[in-house]
């Protein structure tokens, strides 16, 4: 069974998007002022599988410090991003995934 919901949580002052597929439930909290995600939670039943929080953002609004938890793996990690390059031009070949050897290449699209 699938279900989804969008609500405003007065306790945290965030929009909360929720969806459930079977026992797996996901929530994304979003700041109502800039519409950027601030927290993502995944649960299986009542058990917390993982949680990611954006603790701070840089001047351009990108995440600068993230906290990631996965209690079942006894993981609690804080990630600090640094030396981030903005507006980097990547070659189109950076996004090409060649098929495995002996696999025919086929274009599907327009």
C-alpha positions in Angstrom: 0.0 0.0 0.0 1.2 3.5 -0.9 0.3 6.8 0.7 1.7 10.3 0.8 1.0 13.6 2.6 2.2 17.2 2.7 1.7 19.2 5.9 3.1 22.0 7.9 4.6 21.1 11.3 4.3 24.0 13.8 6.7 22.3 16.2 9.6 22.5 13.8 8.4 25.3 11.5 8.8 23.2 8.4 6.8 21.7 5.6 6.9 17.9 5.9 6.4 15.7 2.8 5.7 12.1 3.8 5.2 8.9 1.9 4.9 5.3 2.8 5.3 2.1 0.8 4.5 -0.9 2.9 6.4 -0.7 6.2 8.9 1.9 4.7 8.2 5.5 5.6 10.1 8.6 4.3 9.8 12.2 5.4 11.5 15.3 4.0 11.3 18.5 6.0 11.6 21.7 3.9 12.2 25.3 5.0 9.1 27.3 4.1 11.2 30.4 3.4 13.6 29.1 0.8 12.0 25.7 0.0 15.3 23.9 0.7 15.3 20.5 2.4 16.6 20.6 5.9 16.1 17.0 7.1 15.3 13.5 5.6 14.2 10.6 7.7 13.6 6.9 6.7 11.9 4.5 9.0 10.9 0.9 8.7 7.9 0.5 10.9 8.8 2.5 14.0 12.5 1.8 13.6 14.7 4.7 12.4 16.8 3.5 9.5 18.5 6.7 8.6 18.4 10.5 9.1 20.2 13.3 7.4 20.2 16.9 8.6 21.5 20.0 7.0 23.2 21.8 9.9 24.5 24.8 7.9 24.6 26.2 4.4 27.2 28.2 2.6 26.7 31.7 1.1 25.1 30.2 -2.0 22.7 28.1 0.0 24.4 24.7 -0.6 24.8 22.3 2.3 28.0 23.0 4.2 27.6 20.7 7.2 25.5 17.5 7.2 24.8 15.1 10.0 24.0 11.6 9.0 22.8 8.9 11.3 22.0 5.2 10.8 21.4 3.7 14.3 21.1 0.1 13.1 24.7 0.5 11.8 25.8 2.4 14.8 26.7 5.3 12.5 26.6 9.0 13.4 28.7 11.1 11.1 29.2 14.8 10.6 30.3 15.8 7.1 31.8 19.2 6.4 32.1 20.2 2.8 34.9 22.5 1.8 36.7 23.7 -1.3 33.4 23.6 -3.3 33.7 24.8 -6.9 30.8 26.6 -8.3 29.6 26.8 -12.0 32.1 24.3 -13.2 31.7 23.4 -16.8 31.7 19.7 -17.2 32.2 18.0 -20.6 29.1 16.2 -21.9 31.1 13.0 -21.9 31.1 13.1 -18.1 27.5 11.9 -18.2 27.9 9.1 -20.7 27.9 5.5 -19.5 29.2 3.1 -22.1 27.5 -0.2 -22.3 29.3 -3.3 -21.0 31.4 -5.1 -23.6 29.5 -7.4 -26.0 26.4 -5.3 -25.3 24.7 -3.6 -28.3 24.3 0.2 -28.0 20.8 1.4 -28.7 19.4 4.9 -28.6 16.0 5.2 -27.0 14.6 8.7 -27.2 13.7 11.5 -29.5 
